[in-house]
Amino acid sequence: MTAVTRDLYIEQGATFTLGFNWYRSSTVTPGTPGLAYDLTGATARMQIRRKASDPTVLVDATTENGKIVLGTIDGRIDVRLTDVDTNALTVKAAVYDFEIVLGPDTHRLLQGAVTVSPNVTQP
C-alpha cells in the first residue's frame, strides 16, 4: 500500500484536527472503499519536522500521548493538536507523515507538506 499524499495547512496557535477512516480496497469495485480496518490494538504516530532528515521533531502525535485516537471496528482515525502543539511550529513550511502499527505491520497512510500560517495574536 502506498501512502496518500495530503498536504496540511495549520494555523499556528490554533487547535488543528484531522479525521479520516481507513478502508480496505474493494474487491468488488476496484478503486472504491471496501470494509473498514479493525484498529483494535493498533497504535499510531505522526511527526512534523522541518524536513525529513532533520533530527528535530517539531510536533509528535501518538496514540500513547493522546493526540491520536483510533476507533475500533469503524477504521476511524482522529488527530488533534492543541494550540500549544501548533504554536511550536515556528517555521513556514515543514513535512509530516502518519504511520499506523497494526499487528506485526507498519503502514504509512499519509505524508506531505505542512504549510504554517503564523500566529499574529499572542497569548
N, C-alpha and C positions, 0 to 999 in steps of 0.2 A: 504494500500500500504506500502510495506517495503522499507526502504532506501537502495539504492545501495551502496555497499562498494567500494570506489575507492580511493586508496592511491595517494597522491600527492607528487611530487618531485619539490621542489622550490629552486632556486639558490638565495641565499642571495644577495641583492644589485642589482638584475636584475628585469626587468619587467616580471610579470607572468600573463599568460592569460589562461582561461579555458572557453570553449564554448561547449554547447550541446543543443539539442532540447528535449522538454518534450512531449511525446506522450502518448495517452491512449492505453491500451492493445487492440489489435484487437479482435473483437467479431467473426470475420470470421475465422482467423487462430490464435489460441491461441499461445502466446509467440512471436508474431511479432508486430511491431508498428502499431497502428491504426491512428486515427486523432490526429493532434497536439492540445494541450490545447490552448485556447484563454486566454492570460495573461493580457488582458485589465483590468486595475485597480488593478492588483496584486502587491504585494511588496515582496522583498526577502532579506534574511540576511545570512551571513556566518561569523563564528568566528573561529579563530585559538587560541588554548590555549595549555599550556604545557601538561595538562591532563584535562579530562572532569570536574573534581571537582575543578580545580584551578580557583580562583576568578579573576586572571589577564588575560585580553584579550590581546593577542599579536598583532592580526590583526582583525579589524572589518570592514567588507564589507557589504554595504546595497544598496538598490535602492535609499534611501534617500541621502547617501553621494556620489552617482555616481559611486561607484566601481562595482556595478551590474547593467546591462542594460537588460531589458526584451523586447523581441519582443511582438507583439500582437497576431495576428491570427496564426503565424507560430510556436509558442511554443519555440522560441529561447531564450536562457539564456547565457549571457556573463559576466564573472567575469574578472576584470582587476585590478591587484595590481601593484602599481608603485614601482620603485626601493626604494623609501623611505619606503613604506609598508614592502617590503621583507627584507630591512635592519634591521627592528625592530625584525626580527626573529633571536634572539641571542642564540637559542637552536639548538641542532642537530636533535631533534625529538619532535613532537607535535601531536595534534589531531585536527580535524575540523568536522563541519557538515554544511550543507546547507539546509535552510528552505525557503519555499515559502508560502505566505499567499494569498489564492485565495478565495474570498468571506468570509464566516464565518470559513473556514477550514484552518488549518496549516498543511503542508505536509513537512516531512523531505525527501528530494530527494537523497542527498548524505551524506556520512560520511566516515571517515577513518583516517589513519595515515598520517602525514606530515613528510617527510624527508627533512632536510635543508642542502644544500651544502654551507659551509661557504665561504664568500667573502674574497679573498686574496687582491685584488686591492681595495684600499680605496680612496674615493673622496678627 
